[in-house]
């Protein structure tokens, strides 16, 4: 049984907390807004006041994902591998609190174009971060964009799915070394 909603938390945040919890447990389509309102401790009309349509809740949940780490903040001049390790470590730290949310959103991206578009924007931000690390680390300019796309896809996959599996590798050392050596 869920704890009663905290009246000190703004209603909009309680609604998002409830939606995240219920969508993760039961799926988007199987969760009525009345159940979200009940768990959030608000009238159903307030859910629709903040979120005109139920898919708007999913879009708002995308914004709750931590923004990717800026590559320039973790890059190591002249050392691609050290910069990539720092980037993955910083991303792991930033995304650890959103494992359920991340999985939920990737699951719903297939059927909700707005969620898919928002996640694609996030993927672009991740690619840009990897690109910054690679260029600062001294990667060969002609290969950097392709390597950034490849590695961003691997990191994104790890954060969306593989990192949360019981048999997932603990790190990405092999992938990071492969890209660093290739540059």
N, C-alpha and C positions, 0 to 999 in steps of 0.2 A: 504494500500500500504506500502511495506517495505521501510525502510530508505536506502539510498544509502550505499554501503559497505564502511567501513573506510579503506582508503589506508594505514594507519599506522599499521593495523592488518595484520600479515603475511597471505599470500594467502592460505596456508594449513588450518589455523584456520578459515578463512572466508568460505572455502569450507565446513568444518565440521559444522560451525554454520548454513549455508544454508541447508545442508543435514538434520540436526536435526530438523530445523523448517519445512522443506517440508515433511520429512518422518512423522513427528507428525501430520501434517495437512492432508496429502493425502495418507499416507502409503508408504511403501518401493516400492512395485511393481508398483504403479501408479506415481512414481516420476522419470522422465528421468534425466540422468546426465546433459543434456543440460539445464534443468531448474535449477539445482543446480548451474551450472556454471554461468548462468544469474544472479541469486540472489547473488552469491558470487562476481560478477564483474570480472570474470576471463574467459579466453578462455576454451572451453570444453576440449581441449587437456591437459590443466594443471590439471584438475580433474583426468584424467587418468595417468598423470605423478606421482601424489601423491598416487593415489589409483587405482591400475591396474584393479581391478574389482569392480563393484558396491558393492558387499557384503563386500569388504575391508573397505568401509565407515562405515558400521555397526560395524565392529570389532574395528575400531578406536574410534567410539562413546562409546563403552564399556569402553575403557581406560579413557574416560572423567568422568566417574562416580567417585565420591570421594571414595578413598580407605577406607575400614572399619576402625573404631577406634580400636586401640590395647586395648584389655581387660586389660592388665597390667597397662595401663595409667589411667584407671578409677576405677579399682578394689578397694574395701575397705576391708582391712584385718579383718576377723572375722564377716563381715556383708554382706551376700550374697545379700539381698534385696537392700541395699543401693548401692552396686556395680552394680546391674542390672539396677536400676533406672538411675544411672550415665551413664551407657553404652547406654541405649535407648535415653537419653537426648542428649548425644554427637552424636549419629547416626542421630537423628532428625535434629540437627543443621548442620551436615555435608551434609546431603542429601536433605535439603530443597530446595537448588538451582537446583536440578536435577530431580524434580518430573516428568516433561514431558519426559525427556530423559529416566528415569527409566521405566516409563510406556511403552514408545515406544520400548525399548529393550526387555522387557518381552513379549510384543505382537509379536515381530519378532522372538523370540527364537524358536517358534514351527517350523518355516520353514527354519531357518538358523543355521546349526549345529555349526558353529564357534561362533556365538553369544551365543547359548545355552552352549557351553563348557566354554566360558569366564564367563558367569553368574554363572555356576556351581562352577568355581574357586572362584568367589566372595562369594558364599554361604559357601564354605569351610573356607574362611577367616573369615566370620562372625561367623561360628561355633567355630573356634579357639578362637575368641575374647570372646565369651560367656563362653567357657571352662576356659579361663584364669580368668575371673571374678568369676566363680563358685569355682575354686580351691583356689584362693586367699581368697575368702570369707569364706572358711571353709566347703564347701560342701563335703558330704560323697564320698570318692574316687570311690567306686563301682557304684555310680549312676550318677556321673558327666557327663560322655560322652553322655549317653542317654538323660539326661536333656539338655545338650548343643545343641544336634541335634534338640530336640523338640522346644526349645525356639528360636534357630536360624531360624527354619522354620517359626515360628509365626512372628518373627521380620521381616524376609525377605518378607513374605506375606504382612505384614502391610506396608512396604516401597514400595513394588511393586504395590499394588492395594488399599488395604483397607484404608490406611491413606488419600488417595486422594478422597474418596467417601464422599458425603454429610452427610451420616448417620454413618460415622466411629466413633468409640469411640476416645476421645481426648487423651487417654493414654493407657498403657498396664498394669496398676496396678494390675488387677485381675490375669492376666497371670503370672506376675513377682512374686506376692505373692504365687501363687499356686506352682511354681517351688521352690521358696525359702523354703516354708513350707515342701515340699516333700523331701528336702535334709536334 
